[in-house]
Amino acid sequence: MKNGKLQRSETGKQQIKPILKMLEENTKDQKAIIEIINDFNTLATISNREEKQNFYRKIIDKINTTISEVETLNTLMSYGLIIYNTLQTLGKI
């Protein structure tokens, strides 16, 4: 049991590192980045599947129109995919 928890903890840390690095290094778009991360987290609070999917699409559009740096764009898309896949695994999308 401990190994499974430890492995999940390590996986979580690996997924968070790029987000923290992105926030540290990209001060120009920091406000927009935080807003997008919060939008992704908001997905978990929406109960209607269709609303959730529409909101997800709006977040992706926001990333594509707001963020110009490729690495930041990729990191945000990866974070969004983690959130989306987790919600899908839980049967929420």
For each residue, the residues with C-beta under 8 A, 3 or more apart:
1: 4 5
2: 5 6
3: 6 7
4: 1 7 8
5: 1 2 8 9
6: 2 3 9 10
7: 3 4 10 11
8: 4 5 11 12
9: 5 6 12 13
10: 6 7 13 14
11: 7 8 14 15
12: 8 9 15 16
13: 9 10 16 17
14: 10 11 17
15: 11 12 18 19 79 82
16: 12 13 19 20
17: 13 14 20 21
18: 15 21 22 75 78 79
19: 15 16 22 23 37 75 79
20: 16 17 23 24
21: 17 18 24 25 75
22: 18 19 25 26 33 71 72 75 76
23: 19 20 26 30 33 34
24: 20 21
25: 21 22
26: 22 23 29 30 33 69 72
27: 30
28:
29: 26 32 33 66 67 68 69 72
30: 23 26 27 33 34
31: 34 35
32: 29 35 36 66 67
33: 22 23 26 29 30 36 37 67 72 76
34: 23 30 31 37 38
35: 31 32 38 39
36: 32 33 39 40 59 62 63 66 67 76
37: 19 33 34 40 41 76 79
38: 34 35 41 42
39: 35 36 42 43 55 58 59 62
40: 36 37 43 59 79 80 83
41: 37 38 44 45 83
42: 38 39 45 46 55
43: 39 40 46 52 55 56 59 83 84 87
44: 41 83 87 92
45: 41 42
46: 42 43 51 52 55
47: 51 52
48: 51 52
49: 52 53 92 93
50: 53 54
51: 46 47 48 54 55
52: 43 46 47 48 49 55 56 87 92 93
53: 49 50 56 57 93
54: 50 51 57 58
55: 39 42 43 46 51 52 58 59
56: 43 52 53 59 60 80 84 93
57: 53 54 60 61
58: 39 54 55 61 62
59: 36 39 40 43 55 56 62 63 80
60: 56 57 63 64 77 80
61: 57 58 64 65
62: 36 39 58 59 65 66
63: 36 59 60 66 67 73 76 77 80
64: 60 61 67 73
65: 61 62
66: 29 32 36 62 63
67: 29 32 33 36 63 64 72 73 76
68: 29 73
69: 26 29 72 73
70: 73 74
71: 22 74 75
72: 22 26 29 33 67 69 75 76
73: 63 64 67 68 69 70 76 77
74: 70 71 77 78
75: 18 19 21 22 71 72 78 79
76: 22 33 36 37 63 67 72 73 79 80
77: 60 63 73 74 80 81
78: 18 74 75 81 82
79: 15 18 19 37 40 75 76 82 83
80: 40 56 59 60 63 76 77 83 84
81: 77 78 84 85
82: 15 78 79 85 86
83: 40 41 43 44 79 80 86 87
84: 43 56 80 81 87 88 93
85: 81 82 88 89
86: 82 83 89 90
87: 43 44 52 83 84 90 92 93
88: 84 85 91 92 93
89: 85 86
90: 86 87
91: 88
92: 44 49 52 87 88
93: 49 52 53 56 84 87 88
